[in-house]
C-alpha cells in the first residue's frame, strides 16, 4: 500500500490524499520558540522570501487542513517538545509544538488554533500573548479529498485566555 505522506527530501511533505504540501518542521523546530499570531505571519513572509523548498506560496492552514493531518484513531504519532504524543504522521519532525495557528479568523480579533495532541481547537485572541507553533502549508486541497477528510469534524474544544 502506498504511503499517504511523501518526504520530498527538501524539508517538505506532500499529502497524496489532499494534494497539499506541508513544511516538515513546524515553527518551533525552526526557531526553538513559540510565536504570537503577528510573528507567525512574519514567519510566512520569511519562508516565502527564502522560497523554502522551492516555493513562495506558503500560508497558514485552514482548520480543516490542519484537521486533515490528525489521526483520530491514534494509530500513528510523533512526540512534541514536551514528549507528548501528537497524532500526525511520523514523516513530520518530532520536537515541535503541539498545535498550529490557522487562517480561520473572526475579523481581526481571534484566530483558530488546532491541537495535534487532542484533535480539538478554538479561537484565541490574536493580540493576546498566546504563543504557539505554526505548521505552514501550500497548495489547494482537492474538493473530493476535502469532503473525505472532513467527514469527521474537529472535536469541539475551547482555548481559554485570562480575562483582561
C-alpha positions as CSV (number, residue, x, y, z in Angstrom):
1,X,0.0,0.0,0.0
2,X,1.3,3.4,-0.9
3,X,2.1,5.8,1.9
4,X,-0.2,8.8,2.2
5,X,2.6,11.2,3.1
6,X,5.8,11.6,1.0
7,X,9.0,13.1,2.3
8,X,10.2,15.3,-0.7
9,X,13.7,15.5,0.6
10,X,13.7,19.3,0.8
11,X,12.0,20.0,4.1
12,X,8.6,19.5,2.7
13,X,6.0,16.7,2.8
14,X,3.3,16.0,0.2
15,X,0.0,14.6,1.3
16,X,-1.2,12.3,-1.6
17,X,-4.7,12.3,-0.3
18,X,-5.3,16.1,-0.1
19,X,-2.6,17.2,-2.6
20,X,-1.3,19.7,-0.1
21,X,2.4,20.3,0.6
22,X,3.4,20.9,4.2
23,X,6.6,22.1,5.9
24,X,8.1,19.0,7.6
25,X,9.2,21.2,10.6
26,X,6.9,23.5,12.4
27,X,8.0,27.0,13.5
28,X,9.2,25.7,16.9
29,X,11.6,23.3,15.2
30,X,12.9,26.3,13.2
31,X,13.2,29.0,15.9
32,X,13.1,27.0,19.2
33,X,10.4,29.3,20.4
34,X,6.7,29.7,20.0
35,X,5.1,32.6,18.1
36,X,2.3,35.1,18.6
37,X,0.0,35.4,15.7
38,X,1.6,38.5,14.2
39,X,5.0,36.9,14.3
40,X,3.6,33.7,12.7
41,X,2.6,36.0,9.8
42,X,6.2,37.2,9.6
43,X,7.4,33.6,9.6
44,X,5.2,33.1,6.5
45,X,6.8,36.1,4.8
46,X,10.3,34.8,5.7
47,X,9.6,31.3,4.2
48,X,8.1,32.8,1.1
49,X,11.0,35.3,0.6
50,X,13.5,32.4,1.0
51,X,11.4,30.3,-1.4
52,X,11.6,27.5,1.2
53,X,11.5,24.1,-0.5
54,X,11.5,25.9,-3.9
55,X,8.1,27.5,-3.2
56,X,7.0,31.0,-2.4
57,X,3.3,30.5,-1.7
58,X,3.4,29.2,1.9
59,X,0.4,30.2,4.2
60,X,-1.4,29.3,7.4
61,X,-3.5,26.2,7.1
62,X,-7.3,26.3,7.4
63,X,-8.7,24.5,10.4
64,X,-10.0,21.8,8.0
65,X,-6.5,21.4,6.5
66,X,-4.9,21.2,10.0
67,X,-7.6,18.7,11.0
68,X,-6.8,16.6,7.9
69,X,-3.3,15.7,9.4
70,X,-4.8,14.4,12.7
71,X,-5.1,10.7,13.2
72,X,-8.3,10.2,15.2
73,X,-7.7,6.5,15.7
74,X,-4.3,7.5,17.1
75,X,-2.6,4.8,15.0
76,X,0.4,7.0,14.3
77,X,2.2,9.7,16.3
78,X,5.3,11.7,16.9
79,X,6.4,13.5,20.1
80,X,6.3,17.2,20.7
81,X,9.0,19.2,22.6
82,X,7.4,18.1,25.9
83,X,7.4,14.4,24.8
84,X,3.6,14.5,24.4
85,X,2.1,12.4,21.6
86,X,1.0,14.3,18.5
87,X,-1.3,12.2,16.3
88,X,0.2,13.1,13.0
89,X,2.3,11.0,10.6
90,X,5.9,10.2,11.6
91,X,7.2,11.8,8.4
92,X,6.8,15.1,10.2
93,X,9.7,16.2,12.5
94,X,9.5,15.5,16.2
95,X,10.2,18.0,18.9
96,X,7.9,20.8,17.7
97,X,4.8,22.4,19.2
98,X,1.6,20.5,19.7
99,X,-0.7,22.9,17.9
100,X,-0.8,25.4,15.0
101,X,-2.3,28.8,14.2
102,X,-4.8,28.6,11.3
103,X,-6.1,31.1,8.8
104,X,-9.6,30.9,10.3
105,X,-10.2,34.3,12.0
106,X,-13.1,36.2,13.4
107,X,-12.3,39.6,12.0
108,X,-9.1,41.0,13.4
109,X,-9.8,39.8,16.9
110,X,-9.3,36.0,17.0
111,X,-7.7,33.1,15.1
112,X,-8.4,29.4,15.4
113,X,-5.7,27.2,16.9
114,X,-5.8,23.4,16.2
115,X,-4.1,20.9,18.5
116,X,-2.4,17.8,17.0
117,X,-2.4,16.3,20.6
118,X,-6.1,16.3,21.2
119,X,-7.8,17.0,17.9
120,X,-9.5,20.0,19.4
121,X,-9.3,23.6,18.8
122,X,-10.7,27.0,19.4
123,X,-10.4,30.7,18.8
124,X,-7.8,32.7,20.6
125,X,-7.3,36.5,20.7
126,X,-4.6,37.4,18.2
127,X,-3.4,40.4,20.2
128,X,-3.1,38.3,23.3
129,X,0.3,36.9,24.4
130,X,-0.5,33.3,23.4
131,X,2.5,31.9,21.7
132,X,2.1,28.7,19.7
133,X,3.7,27.0,16.8
134,X,2.6,27.1,13.2
135,X,2.9,24.4,10.5
136,X,2.8,26.0,7.1
137,X,1.1,24.6,4.0
138,X,0.9,25.4,0.3
139,X,-1.5,24.3,-2.5
140,X,-5.2,23.8,-2.7
141,X,-7.0,20.8,-1.2
142,X,-8.7,18.7,-3.8
143,X,-12.5,19.0,-3.3
144,X,-13.1,15.3,-3.2
145,X,-10.3,15.0,-0.6
146,X,-11.7,17.9,1.4
147,X,-15.1,16.1,1.6
148,X,-13.5,12.8,2.5
149,X,-11.1,14.2,5.1
150,X,-13.7,16.4,6.7
151,X,-16.3,13.6,7.4
152,X,-15.2,13.6,11.0
153,X,-15.3,17.3,12.1
154,X,-12.7,18.5,14.6
155,X,-13.7,17.9,18.2
156,X,-15.1,21.0,19.8
157,X,-12.8,22.5,22.4
158,X,-12.1,25.8,24.0
159,X,-8.9,27.5,24.4
160,X,-9.4,29.9,27.3
161,X,-7.4,33.0,27.9
162,X,-7.2,35.1,31.0
163,X,-9.8,37.9,31.0
164,X,-8.3,41.4,30.8
